[in-house]
Every structure is written in C-alpha cells, then in structure tokens.
Amino acid sequence: MLIPSKHLDLDRSAIRVGAVILAELKRRRVVPYGDVVRLVKRRIGDDGDVVVAPALSLLFVLGRIEYHAKNDTFEYRSTAS
C-alpha cells in the first residue's frame, strides 16, 4: 500500500518515478532496463535508482507496462487489460 508520510520526498516517490518512466515508455514504446535506470538517475538524481524497482512494479500491477525477459526490456501498454 502507498501511504504518504510527512517525511516522504515526493520527487523520489514510486509514483513520481513511475510517471517519469511511463512518459519515456510512451515516447519510445520499448526501453531496456539499463536505459530506465539511467533515465531515472538523470532526471531524479543518483539515489533515484533505489525507487526504480517499486515504480516498475507499480506500473506492472496497473497494467501499463509489460516486461520481456528475453530482451530485458519494458514495453508500454496503451490499454490496461
């Protein structure tokens, strides 16, 4: 469950990082995992890579991304099903 507290840094939250990742996936459609981590580090900061896994998990549970293990890539899903 996502429960905010007064100590939560909103710029480094799973929801914010998920939005950054989703915007890039919408633009490029398929993004390798390494590129996702580099993108988050560049946009959020060096400690943003800690939130990559929870953000990807959130997007996967919401049905917005699909993971391809063979290529280690994430694909944007335009419709959640």
Buried (B, 14 or more C-beta within 10 A) or exposed (E): EEEEEEEEEEEBBBEBBBEBBBEBBEEBEEBBBEBBBEBBBEBBEEEBBEBBEBBBEBBBEEEBBBEEEEEEBBBBBEEEE
